[in-house]
Amino acid sequence: MSFQKFELHEKILAGVQALGYKKPTPIQLQAIPPIMEGRDVMGLAQTGTGKTAAFVLPILQRFMEKPLGHIRALIIAPTRELSEQTNEAIGELGLKTKLRSTTIYGGVSMYNQINRLRGNVEIISACPGRLLDHIERGTIDLSHVEVLVLDEADHMFDMGFLPDVRKIVKHLPKKRQTLLFSATMPDDVRSLALDLLQNPVNIQIGHTAPVMTVAHRFYSVPMGTKTALLKDILEKTEMESVLVFTRTKSRAKSLAQQLDRSGHKVISLHGNLTQQKRKQALDGFRDGRYEIMVATDIAARGIDVTRISHVINYDMPSTADAYTHRIGRTGRASKTGDAFTFVTGDDIGLAHSLKRILGEKLQYHSVDGLTAEIQLSPSKKNAVDMKSSKRRKSFAPHMQTGRKPKQRSFQNANRSSWSHRSQSAA
């Protein structure tokens, strides 16, 4: 099926064709028709499946034949990067239309945002905190909103934004179309959906298990040798572009500094950066000036770089869902990718859970002198023994690849084979 089947306005279809989109993704196939019919939609789909275009295209279509001049669509997202990404998709897909959009988020000038709001924009992509500031100041009018989109609702819950979302909704017309998209559906997000959506169409693409276009490799490693192992992997593995996750802002910064001293082209992304520095870091990572980005979970949400070949979990995430979000940065748009995870004794519980989910897709690897058998504390060992007594599957044996490691060579990597970043918007 092609995008022509949706009977989009010719000016919107021109934007689709200009971006080189040929066939809709599964979430687009299932979500676009009911959204165009005016139905509320609750979509459950993983990162990188094309959710943005799934709601942007119907919104553009809806507004093509009506008078302009009011804010008619409000898209709420958890991070500044995701708001910018959505706004960019609107600009690219609606390039031939007269529809206007802008972003609203903190860390930048309120005055400049007020000036843009005076320009009669139709679509707003906003983060909850700064949007509430505008509402309280009376600098934004949401009384004409026809469509509300809650994007990555599970992450808004993780960041404590759901109370703010409920406050914002009180300022919207009760008669509206509401769309909610999420990678997972925790109880609080489901409760919000039940409160806000009217007889929604429920769409689920795949499941919340980690994507299967990614190869999963775990390393059992003492905490003290993590950095040495990371450097060894970076030197001996052929990689295109690498995203390294740490648990804390301070560790992201210090690890990036250590890699920089070792000669790597690296940048860090964490919550202490100004918006300008965050943008500079992301732009440099996208265009290849930096081959490695060391980031925290919150900062990395909304990173939209299709050519990431490897995700490395320097620190194990806290949950299986968080693991899914992290590795969703690679293996995007049906490409393949690799996820490497460092497992310490403190991570044994989640490692077992992921092994049960991934099965043979997850393989343990070892590196002489850098990896070791995990030594459990008595309390953790007892917990694992209890699980084993219930005949749950044990760890796969440690493996040594028979293949001689390739020397890392970013310069020789075939970057042209990776899609342009704008293609990931759909």
N, C-alpha and C positions, 0 to 999 in steps of 0.2 A: 504494500500500500504506500502511496506517495502522499505528500502534503496537499496535493490538489484535491484529494477526496474530502478534505474538511471544508471546501468551498470558501476559502479565505479571500478577503478583499485583495484585488490584484496588487495594491501597494504593499500589503503585508507579505504576500507571496513573493514579491520582489526581494524583500529583506531576507526571507528564508532562502531563496535561491542564491542571493549574493553571498551568504555564509556557507554555501555548498552543502546544505542539508538535503539528503535524498529521501530517506525513509524515517518515519517517526519511530521513536523508541517505545517500548511497551507502556510506560507510564503516560506518554503522550497519546498513544492510541486509545487508551482507556479513559483518560481524564478529559481530553479536549472536547469530545462530543457532549457529555453532560454539562460541562462548564458553559459551553456555547448555548445550551438549552436553558441556562439560568439556574441549574440545580446546585445545591450545596454539595461539596465534595470533601471527603476525608481520605487522603492518599497516604499510603504507607509504602515507602520506597527508599532504597539505600542512596547514599551520596553518589553522585556521578551518573544517575540514570536519566537525567533530562527533565527534572521537575520544573526548573525555571521556565523553560519554553512551554511546558504543559499548562502553566497559568498565564504567562505573558501573552501568548498568541490569542487566546479567547478574549482577554481584556482589550487588546488592541482592536480586535474585530468588533467587539461590543460598542466601542467608542467611535468607530469610523463614521457612523451616520447620524450622530447626535451633536447638538451645540457644544462648543468648547468653552473653557473659561473657569471651571471649578475643579477642585480636587474630587475626583470621582472614583479613584481606586487607591487603597491604602495597603501597602505590603509591609508587614512587620517582620523583622529578622533579628537574630540575636547578636550579630557582630557587624562592625563597620565594613569589614571586607565583603561580607555577604550582601550588605545593602548596596555597595558599589558594584558588585558583580551583577546583581539584579538590574540595577539602573543601566549598566552597560548593555545588558541583553535587550532591555527595552529600546535603548537608542539604536542598536544594530538591527533588530527585527522591525522596528517602526521607523526606520530611516526615511522612507518615502512618504510617511504620513505627516500630518501636522501636529501630532500628539506630543506633549511635552512632559518630561519627568524630572525629578530631582531627588536627592538623598537628604535625610535628616539623621544626624548622629552626633554624639558628643566628641569633645577633643578638638573641635574646630570652631571657627567664629560663628556665634549666634547671629550677628549682624548680617553676615553674608547670606546665611540661610533665610533670614527674614526677607532680604531683597529678592532672592530667588522665588520665594513663596508669593511675592507680589506680582510675579510674572505670569500669573494665571496658568500654573501647571495643572495637568490632569491626573498624574500618577505620582505618588510619593512612596519611596522605599525608605523605611525608617527603623531606627532602634528605639526600644520603648522609653528609656530614660530621657533622652533629649526630646522625643516627641511629647512626653508629658510636660516638659519645661515649656514648650511652645503652647500647649493647651492652656497651662496655668497663666501664661503671659497674654493670652488672647491673640497670639500672632499667627494662628493657623485656624482655618475654618473647615471642619470635617462634616458639616451638616448636609453636604451633597454626596457623600460617599455611597457608591452603589455596590462596590466589591471590596471585601476585606480578605486579605490573604495572610495567614499565619505560616511562615516558612521556617522549617527546622524547629518545630514546636518543642520537641524533646530537649533540644539544647537550650531553649528559652527557659524550660523548667530547671535544667541543670544550673543555670546562671541566676535563678531566683527571680525571673521576669514575669512569671504568670500573674502575680498580684497587680503589676503594672499594666499588663494586657487587659485585665478585667476593668481597671480604671479607665483605660482608653476606650474600651468598647462602650462605656456609658455615654460617651460623647458622639457616638455614631448613630445614624438612623436605624430604627429597629427593622425596617424593611430594607433588606440588602441581601446580597449573595455572599456567603462566607465559605472560604476554601482553607483547609488545614492540611499541611504536608509535614510529615515527620518520618525519620528513619526507624524509630522505635515508638512504642506506645505505652509509656508508664501510666500508672493509675491517674495521676494528676492531669496529664495531658488528655486522657480519655474523658475525664470528668469535665474538663474545659470544652472538649468537642461536643459532649452531650448538651452542655449549657448554651453553646453558641450556634450550633448547626441545626438546621431544620430538615428533617427527613433526608439526610445526606446519602449520596452514592458512595459506598465504601469500596476503595480500590487498594489492593495489596499486590505489589510486584515482588515476586520472590519471597524472601523471608529475611529475618534480621541476623541470620548467620553471616560471618565474613564472606566477602565475595570470592567466587571460585575461579576467577581469572588470575588470582594471585597465588604464588607458591609461598608456603609458610615454613620458615626455618627458625628453629629455636636453638639457643646456645645456653647451656648451664654454666654459669660464670660467678666466681666470687666478686663481691662488690668492688674490691680493690683493683681488679684487673679489667674492669669494664672499658676504661678509656684506651688501654693498650689493645684490647680486642677490637674495638671500633677502628682504631688506626690501622690495624692489620687487615681488617676486612676492606677498608677503603683503598688500601694500597694494592690488594691482590684480586679485587673483584672488578670486572668491567661494568661500569655504571654510566647512566646518562645524567640523571639529576636525582639527588638524594635528599629525603626529608627525615631528619632525626628528631625523635620525640624525647623530651625529658619531663620529669614530674614538676619541677619548680623553675621559677624565673631565674633565680640565681645560678642554678646549674646550667640552664640553657646558655646564659651569658658566658660563664666560665668555660664550658666545654667548647663553645665556638672560639674563644680566645686560644685554647690549647690547640685546636685544629688549625687555626690561622698560623700559629707559631710553627706548625709542622709543614706549612707550605700549601695548605688547601685553600681554595677560594670559597670562603664560608661566611655566612651571615646568620645572626640570631633574630628570632621574632618572639617577643614576650610582652606582657602587659605593661611594663614600665616604659615602653617606647612612646614617643609622641606620634600623633597621626601622620605627620610628615615623614618621620623616620620609618614607621611601619610601611608606608607606601613605597618609600625608596627601597626598603628591603625586599618587598614583594616584587616590585618592578625589576630589580636586579636579579632575583631568582628566576623570574619568568623569562627574561631575555638572555639568560645564560651567563651573566657576569659573575654570578655566584653559583657554584655547582652543588653546594651543600647548604641546607637551611636547618638550623637547630631551633626547635620551637616547642612551646608548651601547648597543651590541648586547646585551651581557650583561644590563644593567639592564632592557632593554625586553622580554626574553623572558618570555612569560607575560602581557603586557598584553592584557587582554580587554575592548576597547571597540569595540562594533560600529559606532558612528557616526563613526569616523575617515574623513574624506573624502579626505585627502591625506597621503601619506608623501613627505617631502623628504629625499633623501640629500645632506646638506651635504658629507659626505665619502663618497666611493665605498667600498662594502664591499670586502672582500678577495677574495671568491669569488662565483661565480654562485649557489651555494647560499645564501650569506649574503644576497645580493640577494633571493632568493626569500623567505627568512624575514622580511626587513624589510618588503617590500611586502605580505606576507601580513597585515599589520595593517590594510590597507584592502581594499575589495572583498570583504568577508566575507559569508557567508551569501547568496550570489548577488547581492549589491549591487554597484554599480559604484564605482570609486574612481580616483584619479590618483596616479601616482608620478613625482616630479620628481627628476632626478639631476644633480648638478654634476660635470662631467668635466674634469679637468686633464690636462696632458701625462703625468703619472705613471700615469694611469688608462687609457691608450689600449688596452692589451691586453685588459682585462676588458670595456671598452666594445665592442670588436670582437666578442668572444665573445657578449655579450648581444644584439648586433644580429643575429648569426646565429641565435640562439635565438628572438628575438621577431619578427624580420622586419618587416613593415609596422606591427606594433603599436607599434614604437619609432619616434618621430619626433624629430628635432633642431629646437630652437627657438632663436631669438636675440633679444636685447634690446639696442637701440642703446646703445652706450657701456658696456655691462657684460659682454657676451659677445664672444668673439673666436675666430679659428682657433687650434687647439692647435698650439703650437710644440714639436716633438719634439727631444730631444737626439739627436746622431748615432747613438748605439747603439740608441735606441728607434726611430729612423727606419729604420735598416737592418732591424730586426726586422719592422717593419710592411711594408717593401718586399718582404722575403722571403715574407711571408704573401700579399701581393697578387699575387706572381708565380705563386702556386699557384691563381690565379683565384678566390680567395675574395671574397665580396661586400664592397664598400667601404661606407663610411659613407653614410647617406642625406644629401642636401644639407641645409644649414641652411635652416630654414623660418621664415617670419614669419606668424603667424596673421592671417587677414583680419578676424577678429572683434575688435571693440573691447573691451579688458579691462573686466570689471565691477569696481566698487568693492567691496572686501571688506566684508562685513556679517554678522558673527556674530549680531548681535541679530535680524536678519530671517530668519536661516536657519530652515528648517522642521525643527526638531529632532524634532517628533513623528513625522516620517516614518521615523525611524531606530528600529531594534528596541531594546528594553530590553536591557541588558547580560546579564541572566540568560538571554536566549534564545540567546546564543552558546555556552553550556555544552553545548548539544546540537547 
